[in-house]
Amino acid sequence: MKKEYDFEKMTGRKNPYASKLKQQITIKVETDILEYFQSRSKETGISYQQLINLY
């Protein structure tokens, strides 16, 4: 193990599994549920899809 590492030479790379982490689907949601998440979305600044995913 080295005493010091030079991180200036490091290069980043994309996650090769990122495209496999989420899958697009279609679901039926009652209108009042959708309206609730859309209103919470406006309050929080988070998309309603992400809020639904949190539950």
C-alpha positions as CSV (number, residue, x, y, z in Angstrom):
1,M,0.0,0.0,0.0
2,K,1.3,3.4,-0.9
3,K,1.7,6.2,1.6
4,E,0.0,8.7,-0.8
5,Y,-2.2,8.3,-3.9
6,D,-2.4,10.7,-6.8
7,F,-6.1,11.1,-7.5
8,E,-5.5,13.7,-10.2
9,K,-4.8,10.9,-12.7
10,M,-8.1,9.1,-11.8
11,T,-10.8,9.0,-14.4
12,G,-14.5,8.3,-13.8
13,R,-16.6,5.7,-15.5
14,K,-20.3,5.2,-15.8
15,N,-22.1,2.5,-13.9
16,P,-22.6,-0.4,-16.3
17,Y,-25.7,-1.5,-14.4
18,A,-27.5,1.8,-14.3
19,S,-29.8,1.0,-17.1
20,K,-30.9,-2.2,-15.3
21,L,-31.8,-0.5,-12.0
22,K,-35.2,0.8,-13.1
23,Q,-37.9,-0.6,-15.4
24,Q,-40.7,1.4,-17.0
25,I,-44.2,0.0,-16.3
26,T,-47.8,1.1,-16.6
27,I,-50.0,0.9,-13.6
28,K,-53.6,2.1,-12.9
29,V,-53.8,4.5,-9.9
30,E,-57.0,6.0,-8.5
31,T,-57.4,9.7,-9.4
32,D,-57.4,10.9,-5.8
33,I,-54.1,9.0,-5.1
34,L,-52.5,10.6,-8.2
35,E,-53.7,14.0,-7.2
36,Y,-52.3,13.6,-3.7
37,F,-48.8,12.7,-5.0
38,Q,-48.9,15.4,-7.6
39,S,-49.7,18.0,-4.9
40,R,-46.9,16.6,-2.6
41,S,-44.6,16.8,-5.6
42,K,-45.2,20.6,-6.0
43,E,-44.6,21.1,-2.3
44,T,-41.4,19.1,-2.2
45,G,-39.9,19.6,-5.6
46,I,-39.6,15.9,-6.1
47,S,-41.4,14.3,-9.1
48,Y,-44.6,12.4,-8.2
49,Q,-43.1,9.2,-9.7
50,Q,-40.2,9.4,-7.3
51,L,-42.5,10.0,-4.4
52,I,-44.6,6.9,-5.3
53,N,-41.4,4.9,-5.5
54,L,-40.6,5.9,-1.9
55,Y,-43.7,4.1,-0.7
